[in-house]
Structure formats: structure tokens, C-alpha cells
């Protein structure tokens, strides 16, 4: 599940004019800028900047905030959060002391296996020094943490230290919410009185120009590929789209094959694109800053699409073939398989597949919260299929329009 996102809540010092700060951020635009959105939130005697970046380059938000704090005296404090999807999540509370940016807290939430940290994620690499002695256990992700950190953070934000300690207690279960954007560090935001007002929404302003990937695809790739293609900033998908979106998605520093069933309700609230096994095309795809610089990249893209992606999509790009895309121990894959069986009017098989989701979950000693919720949804869907299979099928098909909207696809095939 792709929920990669970088977030920051940056509080300016009292009376500080926000325009020079925004100008400084614009000047810091890197060669291949991520799609960063900023929202200006007036407060009683100051201003809060909410930064949000999802997709490629999201992790740069942390370094951007540190640079802003290092180069100016405009920032009083900052809460930075990096959501690495199922690979972990982390937050850091930043302040400035004697001209030096410091970390008053830095906590990483690892996924877990058998109750222990599954250390597939990697914390933000930074030279920002700790501002307090840390008594946290690094092995559990408490990089800068403990009683001194809790007191310092409470003092910085002017909240009772008991609220911070309650957040620390609640955060012990944060690993269960990995994969749901914002949830792993929600307890800390609540304790500090920070409201997430979705800076990526309509009221946000894009800080830097959009990436040029789409323009390069249209100029250099699409003319060399057979078929009709729909192109967005990060997506190259075959048309007509129908019930399965088929193509290539730009993810972080690589690419991912898209084979997305649009009739499948999200098995997690923030699910966008599903992982597709069997055709890995990530590798190293160099960044470029102008359309012209993207020509070598696009030549390689055309070769990969012709040699690997299109044959793969030809083999698996039908509803019948999609049934066997995921293994029998993958709850997300079983959910998609069951919905596909319903659309194909194979109702008894769908009931068996939905029951298998519960069986897989019951075999796990430490079930994350997303799995508990998925089992509940599967049980409810199984009951509904048994009572009104045609009605459930019609509902799944009616939901394709909303899925298209959320994924940035055209609402109907032309």
C-alpha cells in the first residue's frame, strides 16, 4: 500500500512576516523538486506553515525544514513527520538553541513480527544533534526520547507533560496503524494540540512547479508506443481503462507496474495503488529537471514497456487472469480476488475466498489493526453476498467512478 508522505507543522516566531519565509522556501527548490504543498494557518500571535508532500521526494520535507531553521531565525519550533507506508513511520520535534537546530524528540515506529520490531524501515538520516539526554531504547525506535524529551517537548509547546506521557503510552500500539496516513503519529499531534487540516487540499499552495515527467512522457515515450495512453504527472495507463487500470506508475525513485481493479473497495481507508507481483521494473531511474533531459530516460522507458510491461499486462490484464495474481496467504490479495469473483458472478467461490481472509488472520499471533478491520469487512461482505449477490455486484461496479476519481483517472472512457 503506497502511503508515503512527508508532513511538517512549522510555527513561526511571534510577529514574523510569512512572505519572506515562503520566499526562502521557494529559493531552496532542489534540482528535481518534489510536489510540495504549503498551507498558511494564522494563529493568535503567529503563523503556522503546514507542509505536505506525497509520492516521490516526500522524505525531503525533513531536511527542508532543518535548512529553513538553520538559515533564519523565523522558526520557533517544528513537528516533522515522515510516513514510510508499511515500512514504518517517524516524527521529530525540532527547536533551535544557541543558533543550532536540535532534536528534542525523534521516534521511529517499526513494523513488528511476532511482537518484535521488524527493522525493514530506516529512520531519517540527519546530523541534527539531540537537545536532551535520551533514555529511550533505540532498538524499539526511541532515537531521542524519554522523560527529559517529554518535558522539553511539553515546555516547547506549552502543554502539560502528562499529555505527552499519555501520547507515549498510546504510541506503543502505533505499529498497528502503519499503512494509514497520519495514524502512527496521531497521538503526538493530539497531545500537542496540532490539527491536521490537510495541507494538500484545495486551500494549499504548490510551492514549486510541478515535475516535468508528464511532458517528457508525452513528447518522447507515447509516440513510440502502440495503443492509446492516458498520462498524468506520475501515471502512464492504457486506454480504454474499463474495470482494470493497466500501465506504469512513477513511485519515489523508480517505477511500478499498475494492474488495478477499479471495482475493488479499498481494503484500507487510504489505499491507492496496490502492489503488483511478478513484474518488477523499479531499478534506478535517474531524475531529470527539464523535458529535454528526460529523453534518455524515456528511451529506456519505451524499451521496458515493450519488452516487459506490455507482455505482462497481456497475460494478466483480464478479470479471469487477475484472479491468480496474489498468493493464498496475502489478505489484501484475497480481498481483491473475492471482489473479482463477485464481478464474474462466481458467488460461492467469493464466499470461500472471504472466509480464507479470516483463516489467514487467525494464524497470525500479532494481528495489526488493519488486518482486524479487513477481517471484519470480509465477514460483512460474505454475509451480504450470501443474501443478495447481484446487489453486491451492482454496488461494486457502481463504485468504479469514485475509484477513478481518487486515482486521478478519467471518470469515463472516451
N, C-alpha and C positions, 0 to 999 in steps of 0.2 A: 504494500500500500504506500503510495507516494504522498507523504505529508511533510516533506522537507520545507522548513520555513525559518527565517530569521526575524526576530522581533526585538524592538527596543523602546523603552519609555524613558525619554531624556528630559529631565527637569532643568530649566534654565535658572540662573540666579535671579533674584528679585529685581524687577525693573529692567531687565535685559531686553533689548530690541531683537525681535526674532529674525528680521530680514538679513542682517549681516551673518547670522548663524546659518541660515539657509543658503546664502551665497557661498559660505565656506564649504558647506557640504557639496554644492554643485561643483566647486573648483576641485574637489577631491575625486572627481569621476575617474575610475580606473580605465585602462585601455579597452576592456570588454565589460562594460558596466552591467551589473545585474538589474533586474526590473524592480527598482526600489520605489516604494510609495511612502510619502510623509503626510501626516495629518497634524495640524496645529490646533492644540486644545488650550484655550485661555483658562487660567486658574485665578484664585483670589488675588495674588500679588505677583504672579509669574506666569510662565508659559510652559506647557509640556509638549514635546515633539514625540509623536508616535511613529515609529519606522516599521515597515513591514516589507519583506522580500520573500517570495516563494520561488521554488524552482532553482535554476542554475545560479550559482553565486550567492545563495542565501546566507552562507556562513560568513560572508564579508561584512555583515552588519556589525559584528562584534568589533572587528578591527577599525571600522569606520568610526564607531563611537569613541574608541580609545584615542584615535588620531584627533578627533574633534576636541576631546577633553585635554589632550596634551598640548595642542596648538593655541588654545584660547582659555580664557577664564570665564567663559559664558555658561558652563555647565556646573550645576550644583551636585547632581547625582544622576545615576542611570541604572536601570534594570535591563539587562540584556538576556534574551532567551533564544536558544537555538534548538529547534525540533528536528531531530535526525530520523524521523519516522520510526520504524521498528528497531532501528539501531541504537536508540537512546535519545535522551533529551538533557539539556543542561541550562542553568541560569547563573549569571554572575551579577553581583551588586557592586557598582563602581563608584568611587569618590575620588577626591583629589586632596592630597596632604603635602604641604610644603612644595608645591609645584609638581608633584609626582602623582600620576594616576595609580590608584591602589584597588585591590580587590578586597572588599570586606566580607564577601561570601562567594563561593563558587562550588556548585553541587552538580554532579552528573548522575542521571538516572540510567542505570544499566538494565537491559532486559535480563530475565532470570531463567535459569534452567534448574529444576529440582530445588528451587528456593535460593539458589546462589547466583551471584552476578555472572551473566553470560557476556564476557567482555569483548563483544564484537564491535562496539562503538568506540569512538576515540574522542576524548574531551578537546575542546578548543585549545590550541597550542598558542601560548602567549607568554610574553616576558613581563607582563604586568605583575608587580610584586604583591604579596599578601600584606594587608594592612593590620592584621591582628594575628596573634599566635593561633594556629589551627590545632584543635584537638579532635577533629573528625577523622574517621577511618577511611583513608584514601582508597583502600581495596573495595569499599562499598560506594565509592563515588563522592565522598565528602572531602573535596580537594582543599577548600578553605571553609571550615565550618566548626561548629562547637559553641559553647556558651559565650565566649568572647565575641565571636562573629554575630551571634544572635543579638547581643546587647548593642553592638556597633550599628547593625542594620536598623534596629529599633530606634536608636538615637538619631540616625541619619534621616529617617522618615517620620520621626515624631509619633511613634505608635507604642503602645505598651509591649514590653518584651515578652509578656505571656502570649500575646498573639503570634509572635514569631516562633515561640516554642511549640505552640499548638500546630502551627504550619509544619514544623519539622516532624512532629509526630504523624501528622496526616500524610506527609510526603513519603513515609515508609511504604505506602501502597501505590506510589506513583507509577511503578513499573507496570501495573495492571492497565494503565491508560495510555501506554505508548502506542502510537499509531493514530491517536485522536488529537488533532492540532490544538495546542494550548493546554490540554488537560494535565500533563505531567508537572507543570509548574503553577497550576491554577491556585493551589493553596497558598503559595507565597504571594501571588498577586492580591488575593483577598486579604491576607494579613497586612499588607502594606497599603491597602485602600486604592490599588491601581485597577481601574476599569478598562477592560479591553473593548474599545469601541470600533474594532475592525478598521484599522487604518488603510486597508486595501479596498475599502468600499468606495461608494460614489463621491464621498466628501474628501477623499485623499487626492494628493497631487503627485504625479510621477516626477521623481527628482531628476532623472537623466533620460535622454532619448531612448526609445525602445531599441532592442537589439536589431541587427540588420540581417539576421538569419533568414527570415521570411523572404526579403528582397533577393538575397543570393539564391535561394531555392527556386524562386520564380524565374530568375534570369538564366541560371546555369544548369539546374537539375531537371525541372519539369519539361523543358523542350526535348530532353534526351530520353525521357521515359515514356513508355507506351501507356495508354489509358488516360483517364480524366482524373485530376488530383485536386483536392481541396487543401489549401495551405494556410496556416496561421503562424504566429510568432514561434511556436515550438512544435508544430504538427504538420505532417505530410500524410494525407489519408486518401485512399482510393474512393472514387465515386462510381456508381451510386453507393451510398453507405448502407442502406437497408437496415437490417437488425444487428449487423456486426460491423463495427468500425475497424478498418484494416489499413495499417500503414506503419509509419515511423514517428516516434516521439523523441524530441530532444530533452534529455534529462541530465542535469548537472553538467559534467564534462564529457558525456557520451551520448549514445542513442539507445533507444529501446524499441523493440517491435510492439506494435499495437494490434491486438485482436480482442476488441472489447464488445461484449454482448450488451446492447443498449436496453434490453428488456429486463435486465437483472437489477433489482433494487440494491442499493449499496448495502453490503454486509457490515459496514461500519459507517457512522454518520458522515465522516469526512473523506470517504473513499473516492478517489477519482479514477485513475487508470490502474488496472490490475497487472500484476506481473505475468508475463507470458513465457513459459518454459520452452526450451527446445530450439531457440534461435537467438543466441547472444551476439549482438553486434556492437557492444559498447566500445571496448578498446580505448584508445586515446584519440580523441578528435580535437585537433588544435583549434583554439579560439581565433577569431578574426574580428577586426574592428570596422572594416569597410566592405561593401559589396564586392569590390574588385579583389580584395584579399581573400575572399571566400571561394574563388574559382577552383583552386586545387582541392579544397575540402569537398566541393560539390562534385568534382570528377570522381573522387573516391566514393562519395555517397551513391552516385549513379551505378558504379560498379557493384557495390554491396547490395543495393536494391535489386539489380538484375540477377546477380549470382545467387543470393541467399534469401532475401526477403520475399520477393515475388513467388519463387517456388514454394517457400514455406506457407505463404498465405494461400496459394492454390491448393495445397494439400489439406490445410486445416481451416480454411475460411468459409465453411458451411456449418449449419447448425448440427448436422449429424457428426461431422468430424470434430466439432468443438467439444462434444460430449467426453472425449477421451483425452482432453488436453492436460488434466491435472490428476495427480496421484490419489489413491484411496484414503490417504492419511492427511490430506490437506483440507481443513474445514472450509476455507474460502472457495477452493475449487469445487468441493461438493455442493456448496450453496449455488454456484453458477451452473453446475451440472443439473441440479434439481430444477432450477428455473428453465433451463433449456429443454428438459424433458417435458415440463408443463407446456411450453410453447409448441412442442412437437406432438402434444396430446398423448404423451406416454405417462399417464397419471399413476398407475401402480408403481412404475419404476421411480417416479419422482418421490412417492411416499417412502420407498425403501432408501433412497439417497438421503432424504431429510432425516430419517432415523439414524443413518450412519453418522451424521454430524454429532448427534448425542453420544454415540458409541465412542467416537474418537475423543470427544471431550472428557468422557468418564475415565478414559485410560490415562489422562494426564494428572499427575499428582498435584501440580500447582497451576490451576487454570487461571489465565489472565482474564481481566474483566471483559475484554472484547469477545472472548470465547464463550463466557457465560451468557452474554447478551445474544450472541449468534445462535446458541442452542435454543434460547427462548424464542427467537424469531422463527427458527426452523420448526419448532414444535407447533407454533401457532399456524404457520403456513401449511404444515402437514394436515392439521385438523380442518383447515379451510378447503384444501384440495379434496379431502375425503367427502366433504359436504357439497361443494359447488365448484367442481374442477373448471368448467367453462367460464364461470365468473372470474376465477383467479387468473385464468389465461388472458381474458379480456383486460383485466386490470394491469397485468404485466406489460401487455402490448401498448396500453394507453400511456404507460409511464415512460416510453421511449422519448417523447418530446422533452420531458424535463431532464432526462439524462443527456440528451443532445445539448440542451441549454447549458448545463453545468460543465460540460466538456468543451464548450466553445465550438460546437459543430452546427452546421445549418439545420434549422428546425425541420426542413423537408428536403428531399432530393429534387433537384430541378429537372 
